[in-house]
Amino acid sequence: MPPEEKVDALLTVGVFDSVLTDTCRLTHRFARILVDLMKMAGWDLGAAANCIFPDVNYAKPGHCRYAILSYICLGIFEGFDSYDLCDDGSRVDLDDIDATIRRNDSLQQFVEHSALDPIELMRDFPSCDFANFCQKKYAKLIHPGIESHLLRNLATVESPLGSLRQTSPLYEPFVSMASSVWMLHKLAWAYDPVVQIFQITLIKADGII
């Protein structure tokens, strides 16, 4: 653990806001790259958006990309309110762990991860918790059928579809996005009380967003 004065300096609104801002930037970046790949593959973005949120009339045609951004955010942040970032039903909740252990462990993981290159971490420790998080989230967000259409020109001998591949144009932006979410989660759980996220329910006026 860092010295107490450094802990106090880390657990400020400014630090959290900085990490949150970086997470938002990298999430938007991944969404933009994914949308660009969809366009190059000849996808109908309007149809894709309608599959995510049916029967929505967007004010401008280009706004349908926000449905894809929303899909990514909902997937990558699922499980954020669980101590172990678990979204498969085996989660560890706030009441299941001692507060001091939770805060110290979370802050330690935040500090350690912030000093690492996530790409190198994935390469050198492919079975670590962060790598497993990346693989699970990628498989959840990028269906093999979608990937086969987007990345049809890439060789598939390195690893099967639906898993992260270093040759994929989605690899670096996805790992960077996942790393920022990982850090944000560890920092959030180092606070007392824990910083929680919330989702705004979609309210439509005549089906127009």
DRENDO-1510 file (C-alpha; in Angstrom, 1 decimal, always signed):
<recs>
REC; n; res; u; v; w
REC; 1; MET; +0.0; +0.0; +0.0 .
REC; 2; PRO; +1.2; +3.6; -0.6 .
REC; 3; PRO; +1.9; +5.8; +2.4 .
REC; 4; GLU; -1.2; +7.2; +4.1 .
REC; 5; GLU; -0.6; +10.7; +2.6 .
REC; 6; LYS; -0.4; +9.2; -0.9 .
REC; 7; VAL; -3.6; +7.3; -0.2 .
REC; 8; ASP; -5.4; +10.5; +0.7 .
REC; 9; ALA; -4.1; +12.2; -2.4 .
REC; 10; LEU; -5.3; +9.3; -4.6 .
REC; 11; LEU; -8.8; +9.1; -3.1 .
REC; 12; THR; -10.0; +12.5; -4.3 .
REC; 13; VAL; -12.8; +13.6; -6.6 .
REC; 14; GLY; -10.2; +15.0; -9.0 .
REC; 15; VAL; -8.4; +11.6; -9.4 .
REC; 16; PHE; -11.6; +9.8; -9.9 .
REC; 17; ASP; -12.9; +12.3; -12.4 .
REC; 18; SER; -9.6; +12.0; -14.4 .
REC; 19; VAL; -9.8; +8.2; -14.6 .
REC; 20; LEU; -13.5; +8.4; -15.5 .
REC; 21; THR; -12.8; +11.0; -18.2 .
REC; 22; ASP; -10.1; +8.7; -19.7 .
REC; 23; THR; -12.5; +5.7; -19.5 .
REC; 24; CYS; -15.2; +7.7; -21.4 .
REC; 25; ARG; -12.6; +8.8; -24.0 .
REC; 26; LEU; -11.4; +5.2; -24.7 .
REC; 27; THR; -14.9; +3.8; -24.8 .
REC; 28; HIS; -15.9; +6.4; -27.4 .
REC; 29; ARG; -12.7; +5.6; -29.3 .
REC; 30; PHE; -13.4; +1.9; -29.4 .
REC; 31; ALA; -17.0; +2.5; -30.5 .
REC; 32; ARG; -15.8; +4.8; -33.3 .
REC; 33; ILE; -13.3; +2.2; -34.6 .
REC; 34; LEU; -16.0; -0.5; -34.4 .
REC; 35; VAL; -18.4; +1.7; -36.4 .
REC; 36; ASP; -15.7; +2.5; -39.0 .
REC; 37; LEU; -15.1; -1.3; -39.4 .
REC; 38; MET; -18.9; -1.9; -39.8 .
REC; 39; LYS; -19.1; +0.8; -42.5 .
REC; 40; MET; -16.1; -0.6; -44.4 .
REC; 41; ALA; -17.7; -4.0; -44.2 .
REC; 42; GLY; -20.9; -2.6; -45.8 .
REC; 43; TRP; -23.1; -2.8; -42.7 .
REC; 44; ASP; -26.4; -0.9; -42.4 .
REC; 45; LEU; -25.8; +1.0; -39.2 .
REC; 46; GLY; -29.4; +1.9; -38.9 .
REC; 47; ALA; -30.4; -1.8; -39.0 .
REC; 48; ALA; -27.7; -2.6; -36.5 .
REC; 49; ALA; -28.9; +0.1; -34.2 .
REC; 50; ASN; -32.5; -1.2; -34.5 .
REC; 51; CYS; -31.4; -4.6; -33.4 .
REC; 52; ILE; -30.0; -3.1; -30.2 .
REC; 53; PHE; -32.9; -0.6; -29.5 .
REC; 54; PRO; -35.9; -1.4; -31.7 .
REC; 55; ASP; -38.4; +1.1; -33.0 .
REC; 56; VAL; -36.3; +4.2; -32.3 .
REC; 57; ASN; -36.5; +7.2; -34.7 .
REC; 58; TYR; -33.2; +9.1; -34.4 .
REC; 59; ALA; -33.2; +12.9; -35.0 .
REC; 60; LYS; -30.4; +12.5; -37.5 .
REC; 61; PRO; -29.3; +9.3; -39.4 .
REC; 62; GLY; -25.8; +9.5; -37.9 .
REC; 63; HIS; -27.1; +9.4; -34.4 .
REC; 64; CYS; -27.7; +5.6; -34.7 .
REC; 65; ARG; -24.0; +5.2; -33.8 .
REC; 66; TYR; -25.0; +6.1; -30.2 .
REC; 67; ALA; -27.0; +2.9; -30.0 .
REC; 68; ILE; -23.7; +1.0; -30.7 .
REC; 69; LEU; -21.9; +3.1; -28.1 .
REC; 70; SER; -24.7; +2.4; -25.6 .
REC; 71; TYR; -24.4; -1.3; -26.3 .
REC; 72; ILE; -20.7; -1.3; -25.7 .
REC; 73; CYS; -21.1; +0.7; -22.4 .
REC; 74; LEU; -23.8; -1.6; -21.1 .
REC; 75; GLY; -21.6; -4.6; -21.8 .
REC; 76; ILE; -18.3; -3.4; -20.6 .
REC; 77; PHE; -19.7; -1.9; -17.4 .
REC; 78; GLU; -21.9; -4.9; -16.5 .
REC; 79; GLY; -20.7; -6.2; -13.2 .
REC; 80; PHE; -19.2; -2.9; -12.1 .
REC; 81; ASP; -21.2; -2.9; -8.9 .
REC; 82; SER; -19.7; -6.3; -8.0 .
REC; 83; TYR; -16.4; -6.4; -6.1 .
REC; 84; ASP; -14.8; -8.9; -8.5 .
REC; 85; LEU; -16.3; -7.3; -11.6 .
REC; 86; CYS; -18.3; -10.5; -12.2 .
REC; 87; ASP; -21.4; -10.5; -14.4 .
REC; 88; ASP; -22.1; -14.2; -14.5 .
REC; 89; GLY; -24.1; -14.6; -11.3 .
REC; 90; SER; -21.2; -15.6; -9.1 .
REC; 91; ARG; -20.5; -12.1; -8.0 .
REC; 92; VAL; -19.0; -10.9; -4.7 .
REC; 93; ASP; -21.2; -8.1; -3.3 .
REC; 94; LEU; -20.3; -5.2; -0.9 .
REC; 95; ASP; -21.7; -7.0; +2.1 .
REC; 96; ASP; -19.6; -10.1; +1.5 .
REC; 97; ILE; -16.2; -8.6; +2.3 .
REC; 98; ASP; -14.6; -6.6; +5.1 .
REC; 99; ALA; -14.5; -2.9; +4.3 .
REC; 100; THR; -10.8; -2.4; +5.2 .
REC; 101; ILE; -9.7; -5.4; +3.2 .
REC; 102; ARG; -11.8; -4.2; +0.2 .
REC; 103; ARG; -10.4; -0.7; +0.2 .
REC; 104; ASN; -6.8; -1.7; +0.7 .
REC; 105; ASP; -6.9; -4.5; -1.9 .
REC; 106; SER; -8.8; -2.3; -4.5 .
REC; 107; LEU; -6.4; +0.6; -4.1 .
REC; 108; GLN; -3.4; -1.7; -4.3 .
REC; 109; GLN; -4.7; -3.2; -7.5 .
REC; 110; PHE; -5.4; +0.3; -8.9 .
REC; 111; VAL; -1.8; +1.5; -8.2 .
REC; 112; GLU; -0.2; -1.7; -9.6 .
REC; 113; HIS; -2.3; -1.7; -12.8 .
REC; 114; SER; -1.8; +2.0; -13.4 .
REC; 115; ALA; +2.0; +1.3; -13.6 .
REC; 116; LEU; +1.7; -1.4; -16.2 .
REC; 117; ASP; +1.2; -1.4; -20.0 .
REC; 118; PRO; -2.0; -3.4; -20.5 .
REC; 119; ILE; -0.9; -4.8; -23.9 .
REC; 120; GLU; +2.3; -6.1; -22.3 .
REC; 121; LEU; +0.3; -7.5; -19.4 .
REC; 122; MET; -1.9; -9.4; -21.8 .
REC; 123; ARG; +1.1; -10.8; -23.6 .
REC; 124; ASP; +3.2; -11.8; -20.6 .
REC; 125; PHE; +0.4; -13.0; -18.3 .
REC; 126; PRO; -2.4; -14.3; -20.6 .
REC; 127; SER; -4.1; -16.1; -17.6 .
REC; 128; CYS; -4.1; -13.2; -15.2 .
REC; 129; ASP; -7.4; -11.7; -13.9 .
REC; 130; PHE; -7.2; -8.7; -16.2 .
REC; 131; ALA; -6.6; -10.9; -19.2 .
REC; 132; ASN; -9.6; -13.1; -18.3 .
REC; 133; PHE; -11.7; -10.0; -17.8 .
REC; 134; CYS; -10.8; -8.8; -21.3 .
REC; 135; GLN; -11.5; -12.2; -22.9 .
REC; 136; LYS; -14.9; -12.5; -21.3 .
REC; 137; LYS; -16.0; -9.0; -22.1 .
REC; 138; TYR; -14.8; -9.3; -25.7 .
REC; 139; ALA; -16.7; -12.6; -26.2 .
REC; 140; LYS; -19.8; -10.9; -24.7 .
REC; 141; LEU; -19.6; -7.8; -26.9 .
REC; 142; ILE; -18.2; -9.1; -30.2 .
REC; 143; HIS; -20.2; -12.2; -31.4 .
REC; 144; PRO; -18.1; -14.5; -33.6 .
REC; 145; GLY; -20.6; -14.1; -36.4 .
REC; 146; ILE; -20.2; -10.3; -36.2 .
REC; 147; GLU; -16.4; -10.6; -36.1 .
REC; 148; SER; -16.3; -12.9; -39.1 .
REC; 149; HIS; -18.0; -10.3; -41.2 .
REC; 150; LEU; -15.9; -7.4; -39.9 .
REC; 151; LEU; -12.5; -9.1; -39.9 .
REC; 152; ARG; -13.0; -11.6; -42.8 .
REC; 153; ASN; -9.6; -10.8; -44.3 .
REC; 154; LEU; -7.7; -11.7; -41.2 .
REC; 155; ALA; -6.1; -15.1; -40.7 .
REC; 156; THR; -7.9; -17.2; -38.1 .
REC; 157; VAL; -5.2; -19.6; -37.3 .
REC; 158; GLU; -3.9; -17.5; -34.4 .
REC; 159; SER; -7.0; -18.0; -32.3 .
REC; 160; PRO; -10.7; -18.8; -32.9 .
REC; 161; LEU; -13.3; -16.1; -33.7 .
REC; 162; GLY; -14.8; -14.5; -30.6 .
REC; 163; SER; -11.5; -14.3; -28.8 .
REC; 164; LEU; -9.0; -11.4; -28.7 .
REC; 165; ARG; -6.3; -11.6; -31.3 .
REC; 166; GLN; -3.2; -9.3; -31.4 .
REC; 167; THR; -3.6; -9.1; -35.2 .
REC; 168; SER; -7.1; -7.7; -35.0 .
REC; 169; PRO; -7.6; -3.9; -35.4 .
REC; 170; LEU; -9.9; -4.1; -32.4 .
REC; 171; TYR; -7.3; -5.6; -30.1 .
REC; 172; GLU; -5.4; -2.5; -28.9 .
REC; 173; PRO; -8.4; -0.2; -28.6 .
REC; 174; PHE; -10.4; -2.9; -26.8 .
REC; 175; VAL; -7.6; -3.7; -24.3 .
REC; 176; SER; -7.1; +0.0; -23.7 .
REC; 177; MET; -10.8; +0.5; -23.0 .
REC; 178; ALA; -11.0; -2.6; -20.8 .
REC; 179; SER; -7.9; -1.4; -18.9 .
REC; 180; SER; -9.5; +1.9; -18.2 .
REC; 181; VAL; -12.7; +0.3; -16.9 .
REC; 182; TRP; -10.6; -2.1; -14.8 .
REC; 183; MET; -8.8; +0.8; -13.2 .
REC; 184; LEU; -11.9; +2.8; -12.7 .
REC; 185; HIS; -13.5; -0.2; -10.9 .
REC; 186; LYS; -10.6; -0.7; -8.6 .
REC; 187; LEU; -10.5; +3.0; -7.7 .
REC; 188; ALA; -14.3; +3.1; -7.2 .
REC; 189; TRP; -14.1; +0.2; -4.7 .
REC; 190; ALA; -11.3; +1.9; -2.8 .
REC; 191; TYR; -13.6; +4.7; -1.6 .
REC; 192; ASP; -15.8; +4.6; +1.4 .
REC; 193; PRO; -18.6; +4.4; +0.5 .
REC; 194; VAL; -18.0; +2.7; -2.8 .
REC; 195; VAL; -18.6; +4.8; -5.9 .
REC; 196; GLN; -21.5; +3.3; -7.7 .
REC; 197; ILE; -22.8; +3.7; -11.2 .
REC; 198; PHE; -26.4; +4.0; -12.4 .
REC; 199; GLN; -28.3; +3.7; -15.7 .
REC; 200; ILE; -30.8; +6.2; -17.0 .
REC; 201; THR; -33.9; +4.5; -18.2 .
REC; 202; LEU; -34.7; +5.4; -21.8 .
REC; 203; ILE; -37.8; +7.6; -22.1 .
REC; 204; LYS; -39.1; +8.2; -25.7 .
REC; 205; ALA; -41.3; +11.0; -26.9 .
REC; 206; ASP; -43.0; +9.8; -30.0 .
REC; 207; GLY; -40.1; +7.3; -30.5 .
REC; 208; ILE; -37.6; +10.1; -31.2 .
REC; 209; ILE; -34.2; +10.4; -29.5 .
</recs>
